[in-house]
Amino acid sequence: MWSILVIVISSILITCASIPTTPPVWPSAFSVDFVEDIFFAVVKYSHNNGTWYYDFPNGRARYDHLRGQKNNFCGGQKLSDNDPKAPCSLLFTNHSNMYVIYPEAKTCCILCGEKEGCTVLKPTWLSNSSYTGDKVFEGKKCHGWAEPGHIFTDELYVTDENVLCQYHEKSFVGDLIHTLTFNQASYKVQQPDTSIFDIPSYCKDVCPRPYPNHVTLKRSIL
């Protein structure tokens, strides 16, 4: 009887010890590749690759959504009407404007600025999140942390070493799911090359559908 009780208590203690208690904090600068998928219900709406570049101390980030993308911040701006699924980048620069860029078409527009809330995510953006359980990505156990956004529940999975595994968001209304599954081997904790954040010379005009008239902006633009 006592041996069984000891085993049960030990199992409980081991389980509790394995549950993370502190939400993850991002490094101040990093880059990582990802695979992006958007689903409506169970139907896959889009699939593409991409890369994040993040440099919080300098207020800079670039999100590259490669060919096949249907990013809602890229579309509807008359930047690539003949090829809407072409690669598109979302660029934040120096705590200033946020740009939508189609590099192949060499078209660009300013979607919004700091006063509209278009700023780089803080490394502590998950500070009020709740632990949601573990999943396995690329053979590694990853811990999930979630908190409600404005129109989505935002969830991030990271390893014990704080390597990004997956970003997952699900809409409050309807059944829209958006995921970025990260290539863990590509994760580099270092400041990206500064040229990555250069503003193209053709980025001069305000978008024809700027925020807040375009879409409801989330806390993050991914």
Contacts in CASP RR format, 6 or more apart in sequence:
PFRMAT RR
TARGET T0000
AUTHOR 0000-0000-0000
METHOD contacts of the structure
MODEL  1
MWSILVIVISSILITCASIPTTPPVWPSAFSVDFVEDIFFAVVKYSHNNG
TWYYDFPNGRARYDHLRGQKNNFCGGQKLSDNDPKAPCSLLFTNHSNMYV
IYPEAKTCCILCGEKEGCTVLKPTWLSNSSYTGDKVFEGKKCHGWAEPGH
IFTDELYVTDENVLCQYHEKSFVGDLIHTLTFNQASYKVQQPDTSIFDIP
SYCKDVCPRPYPNHVTLKRSIL
19 131 0 8 1.000
20 131 0 8 1.000
20 143 0 8 1.000
20 160 0 8 1.000
21 131 0 8 1.000
23 126 0 8 1.000
23 127 0 8 1.000
23 128 0 8 1.000
23 129 0 8 1.000
23 131 0 8 1.000
23 145 0 8 1.000
24 126 0 8 1.000
24 143 0 8 1.000
24 145 0 8 1.000
24 156 0 8 1.000
24 158 0 8 1.000
24 162 0 8 1.000
25 123 0 8 1.000
25 124 0 8 1.000
25 126 0 8 1.000
25 127 0 8 1.000
25 162 0 8 1.000
26 54 0 8 1.000
26 56 0 8 1.000
26 121 0 8 1.000
26 123 0 8 1.000
26 124 0 8 1.000
26 125 0 8 1.000
27 123 0 8 1.000
27 162 0 8 1.000
27 189 0 8 1.000
28 55 0 8 1.000
28 56 0 8 1.000
28 57 0 8 1.000
28 123 0 8 1.000
29 54 0 8 1.000
29 55 0 8 1.000
29 56 0 8 1.000
29 57 0 8 1.000
29 189 0 8 1.000
29 190 0 8 1.000
29 191 0 8 1.000
29 192 0 8 1.000
30 52 0 8 1.000
30 54 0 8 1.000
30 187 0 8 1.000
30 188 0 8 1.000
30 189 0 8 1.000
30 190 0 8 1.000
31 51 0 8 1.000
31 52 0 8 1.000
31 53 0 8 1.000
31 54 0 8 1.000
31 186 0 8 1.000
31 187 0 8 1.000
31 188 0 8 1.000
31 190 0 8 1.000
31 192 0 8 1.000
32 51 0 8 1.000
32 52 0 8 1.000
32 164 0 8 1.000
32 182 0 8 1.000
32 183 0 8 1.000
32 186 0 8 1.000
32 187 0 8 1.000
32 188 0 8 1.000
33 49 0 8 1.000
33 50 0 8 1.000
33 51 0 8 1.000
33 182 0 8 1.000
33 183 0 8 1.000
33 186 0 8 1.000
34 49 0 8 1.000
34 50 0 8 1.000
34 51 0 8 1.000
34 52 0 8 1.000
34 167 0 8 1.000
34 180 0 8 1.000
34 181 0 8 1.000
34 182 0 8 1.000
34 183 0 8 1.000
35 47 0 8 1.000
35 48 0 8 1.000
35 49 0 8 1.000
35 50 0 8 1.000
35 180 0 8 1.000
35 181 0 8 1.000
35 183 0 8 1.000
36 46 0 8 1.000
36 47 0 8 1.000
36 48 0 8 1.000
36 49 0 8 1.000
36 50 0 8 1.000
36 65 0 8 1.000
36 69 0 8 1.000
36 178 0 8 1.000
36 179 0 8 1.000
36 180 0 8 1.000
36 181 0 8 1.000
37 44 0 8 1.000
37 46 0 8 1.000
37 47 0 8 1.000
37 177 0 8 1.000
37 178 0 8 1.000
37 179 0 8 1.000
37 181 0 8 1.000
38 44 0 8 1.000
38 45 0 8 1.000
38 46 0 8 1.000
38 47 0 8 1.000
38 70 0 8 1.000
38 176 0 8 1.000
38 177 0 8 1.000
38 178 0 8 1.000
38 179 0 8 1.000
39 45 0 8 1.000
39 175 0 8 1.000
39 176 0 8 1.000
39 177 0 8 1.000
39 178 0 8 1.000
40 175 0 8 1.000
40 176 0 8 1.000
41 175 0 8 1.000
45 70 0 8 1.000
46 68 0 8 1.000
46 69 0 8 1.000
46 70 0 8 1.000
46 85 0 8 1.000
47 68 0 8 1.000
48 65 0 8 1.000
48 66 0 8 1.000
48 67 0 8 1.000
48 68 0 8 1.000
48 69 0 8 1.000
48 85 0 8 1.000
49 66 0 8 1.000
50 63 0 8 1.000
50 64 0 8 1.000
50 65 0 8 1.000
50 66 0 8 1.000
51 63 0 8 1.000
51 64 0 8 1.000
51 66 0 8 1.000
52 61 0 8 1.000
52 62 0 8 1.000
52 63 0 8 1.000
52 64 0 8 1.000
52 180 0 8 1.000
53 60 0 8 1.000
53 61 0 8 1.000
53 62 0 8 1.000
53 63 0 8 1.000
53 64 0 8 1.000
53 192 0 8 1.000
53 196 0 8 1.000
53 197 0 8 1.000
54 61 0 8 1.000
54 120 0 8 1.000
54 121 0 8 1.000
54 192 0 8 1.000
55 61 0 8 1.000
55 120 0 8 1.000
55 191 0 8 1.000
55 192 0 8 1.000
55 197 0 8 1.000
56 120 0 8 1.000
56 121 0 8 1.000
56 122 0 8 1.000
56 123 0 8 1.000
58 94 0 8 1.000
58 197 0 8 1.000
59 92 0 8 1.000
59 93 0 8 1.000
59 94 0 8 1.000
59 95 0 8 1.000
59 119 0 8 1.000
59 120 0 8 1.000
60 92 0 8 1.000
60 93 0 8 1.000
60 94 0 8 1.000
60 120 0 8 1.000
60 197 0 8 1.000
61 91 0 8 1.000
61 92 0 8 1.000
61 120 0 8 1.000
61 121 0 8 1.000
62 89 0 8 1.000
62 90 0 8 1.000
62 91 0 8 1.000
62 92 0 8 1.000
62 192 0 8 1.000
62 196 0 8 1.000
62 197 0 8 1.000
63 89 0 8 1.000
63 90 0 8 1.000
63 91 0 8 1.000
63 221 0 8 1.000
63 222 0 8 1.000
64 87 0 8 1.000
64 88 0 8 1.000
64 89 0 8 1.000
65 71 0 8 1.000
65 74 0 8 1.000
65 87 0 8 1.000
65 88 0 8 1.000
65 89 0 8 1.000
65 90 0 8 1.000
66 87 0 8 1.000
67 85 0 8 1.000
67 86 0 8 1.000
67 87 0 8 1.000
68 85 0 8 1.000
68 86 0 8 1.000
69 85 0 8 1.000
69 87 0 8 1.000
69 88 0 8 1.000
70 84 0 8 1.000
70 85 0 8 1.000
71 88 0 8 1.000
71 90 0 8 1.000
72 215 0 8 1.000
73 90 0 8 1.000
73 100 0 8 1.000
73 111 0 8 1.000
73 214 0 8 1.000
73 215 0 8 1.000
73 221 0 8 1.000
74 84 0 8 1.000
74 88 0 8 1.000
74 90 0 8 1.000
74 100 0 8 1.000
74 102 0 8 1.000
75 84 0 8 1.000
75 88 0 8 1.000
75 100 0 8 1.000
76 84 0 8 1.000
76 208 0 8 1.000
76 209 0 8 1.000
76 214 0 8 1.000
77 100 0 8 1.000
77 109 0 8 1.000
77 111 0 8 1.000
77 207 0 8 1.000
77 208 0 8 1.000
77 209 0 8 1.000
77 214 0 8 1.000
78 208 0 8 1.000
79 88 0 8 1.000
79 100 0 8 1.000
79 102 0 8 1.000
79 105 0 8 1.000
79 107 0 8 1.000
79 108 0 8 1.000
79 109 0 8 1.000
80 86 0 8 1.000
80 88 0 8 1.000
80 102 0 8 1.000
80 104 0 8 1.000
80 105 0 8 1.000
80 107 0 8 1.000
83 104 0 8 1.000
83 105 0 8 1.000
86 102 0 8 1.000
86 104 0 8 1.000
86 105 0 8 1.000
87 102 0 8 1.000
87 103 0 8 1.000
87 104 0 8 1.000
88 100 0 8 1.000
88 101 0 8 1.000
88 102 0 8 1.000
89 99 0 8 1.000
89 100 0 8 1.000
89 101 0 8 1.000
89 103 0 8 1.000
90 98 0 8 1.000
90 99 0 8 1.000
90 100 0 8 1.000
90 101 0 8 1.000
90 111 0 8 1.000
90 221 0 8 1.000
91 98 0 8 1.000
91 99 0 8 1.000
91 101 0 8 1.000
91 197 0 8 1.000
91 199 0 8 1.000
92 98 0 8 1.000
92 118 0 8 1.000
92 119 0 8 1.000
92 120 0 8 1.000
93 99 0 8 1.000
93 197 0 8 1.000
93 199 0 8 1.000
95 114 0 8 1.000
95 119 0 8 1.000
95 120 0 8 1.000
96 113 0 8 1.000
96 114 0 8 1.000
97 110 0 8 1.000
97 111 0 8 1.000
97 112 0 8 1.000
97 113 0 8 1.000
97 118 0 8 1.000
98 110 0 8 1.000
98 111 0 8 1.000
98 112 0 8 1.000
98 113 0 8 1.000
98 118 0 8 1.000
98 221 0 8 1.000
99 108 0 8 1.000
99 109 0 8 1.000
99 110 0 8 1.000
99 111 0 8 1.000
99 199 0 8 1.000
99 203 0 8 1.000
100 108 0 8 1.000
100 109 0 8 1.000
100 111 0 8 1.000
100 207 0 8 1.000
101 107 0 8 1.000
101 108 0 8 1.000
101 200 0 8 1.000
101 203 0 8 1.000
102 108 0 8 1.000
103 200 0 8 1.000
106 200 0 8 1.000
106 202 0 8 1.000
107 202 0 8 1.000
108 200 0 8 1.000
108 202 0 8 1.000
108 203 0 8 1.000
108 204 0 8 1.000
108 205 0 8 1.000
109 203 0 8 1.000
109 205 0 8 1.000
109 206 0 8 1.000
109 207 0 8 1.000
109 208 0 8 1.000
109 210 0 8 1.000
110 203 0 8 1.000
110 205 0 8 1.000
110 206 0 8 1.000
110 207 0 8 1.000
110 210 0 8 1.000
111 118 0 8 1.000
111 207 0 8 1.000
111 210 0 8 1.000
111 211 0 8 1.000
111 214 0 8 1.000
112 118 0 8 1.000
112 210 0 8 1.000
112 211 0 8 1.000
112 212 0 8 1.000
112 217 0 8 1.000
113 119 0 8 1.000
116 211 0 8 1.000
116 212 0 8 1.000
116 217 0 8 1.000
117 217 0 8 1.000
118 211 0 8 1.000
118 217 0 8 1.000
118 221 0 8 1.000
121 219 0 8 1.000
121 220 0 8 1.000
125 219 0 8 1.000
125 220 0 8 1.000
126 145 0 8 1.000
126 147 0 8 1.000
126 156 0 8 1.000
128 147 0 8 1.000
129 145 0 8 1.000
129 146 0 8 1.000
129 147 0 8 1.000
129 156 0 8 1.000
130 145 0 8 1.000
130 146 0 8 1.000
130 147 0 8 1.000
131 143 0 8 1.000
131 144 0 8 1.000
131 145 0 8 1.000
132 144 0 8 1.000
132 145 0 8 1.000
132 146 0 8 1.000
132 155 0 8 1.000
133 143 0 8 1.000
133 144 0 8 1.000
134 141 0 8 1.000
134 142 0 8 1.000
134 143 0 8 1.000
134 144 0 8 1.000
135 141 0 8 1.000
135 142 0 8 1.000
135 144 0 8 1.000
135 157 0 8 1.000
135 165 0 8 1.000
135 166 0 8 1.000
136 142 0 8 1.000
137 157 0 8 1.000
137 165 0 8 1.000
137 166 0 8 1.000
137 181 0 8 1.000
137 182 0 8 1.000
137 184 0 8 1.000
138 165 0 8 1.000
138 183 0 8 1.000
138 184 0 8 1.000
140 159 0 8 1.000
140 163 0 8 1.000
140 165 0 8 1.000
140 184 0 8 1.000
141 159 0 8 1.000
141 160 0 8 1.000
142 157 0 8 1.000
142 158 0 8 1.000
142 159 0 8 1.000
142 165 0 8 1.000
142 166 0 8 1.000
143 157 0 8 1.000
143 158 0 8 1.000
143 159 0 8 1.000
143 160 0 8 1.000
144 155 0 8 1.000
144 156 0 8 1.000
144 157 0 8 1.000
144 158 0 8 1.000
145 155 0 8 1.000
145 156 0 8 1.000
145 157 0 8 1.000
145 158 0 8 1.000
146 153 0 8 1.000
146 154 0 8 1.000
146 155 0 8 1.000
146 156 0 8 1.000
147 153 0 8 1.000
147 154 0 8 1.000
148 154 0 8 1.000
148 172 0 8 1.000
149 218 0 8 1.000
149 219 0 8 1.000
150 216 0 8 1.000
150 217 0 8 1.000
150 218 0 8 1.000
150 219 0 8 1.000
151 171 0 8 1.000
151 172 0 8 1.000
151 173 0 8 1.000
151 216 0 8 1.000
151 218 0 8 1.000
152 169 0 8 1.000
152 170 0 8 1.000
152 171 0 8 1.000
152 172 0 8 1.000
152 176 0 8 1.000
152 178 0 8 1.000
152 218 0 8 1.000
153 169 0 8 1.000
153 170 0 8 1.000
153 172 0 8 1.000
154 167 0 8 1.000
154 168 0 8 1.000
154 169 0 8 1.000
154 218 0 8 1.000
154 219 0 8 1.000
154 220 0 8 1.000
155 167 0 8 1.000
155 168 0 8 1.000
155 169 0 8 1.000
155 170 0 8 1.000
156 164 0 8 1.000
156 166 0 8 1.000
156 167 0 8 1.000
156 168 0 8 1.000
157 164 0 8 1.000
157 165 0 8 1.000
157 166 0 8 1.000
157 167 0 8 1.000
157 168 0 8 1.000
158 164 0 8 1.000
158 165 0 8 1.000
159 165 0 8 1.000
159 184 0 8 1.000
163 182 0 8 1.000
163 184 0 8 1.000
163 187 0 8 1.000
164 182 0 8 1.000
164 184 0 8 1.000
164 187 0 8 1.000
165 181 0 8 1.000
165 182 0 8 1.000
165 184 0 8 1.000
166 179 0 8 1.000
166 180 0 8 1.000
166 181 0 8 1.000
166 182 0 8 1.000
167 179 0 8 1.000
167 180 0 8 1.000
167 182 0 8 1.000
167 222 0 8 1.000
168 177 0 8 1.000
168 178 0 8 1.000
168 179 0 8 1.000
169 177 0 8 1.000
169 178 0 8 1.000
169 179 0 8 1.000
169 222 0 8 1.000
170 176 0 8 1.000
170 177 0 8 1.000
170 178 0 8 1.000
171 177 0 8 1.000
178 222 0 8 1.000
180 222 0 8 1.000
207 214 0 8 1.000
211 217 0 8 1.000
END
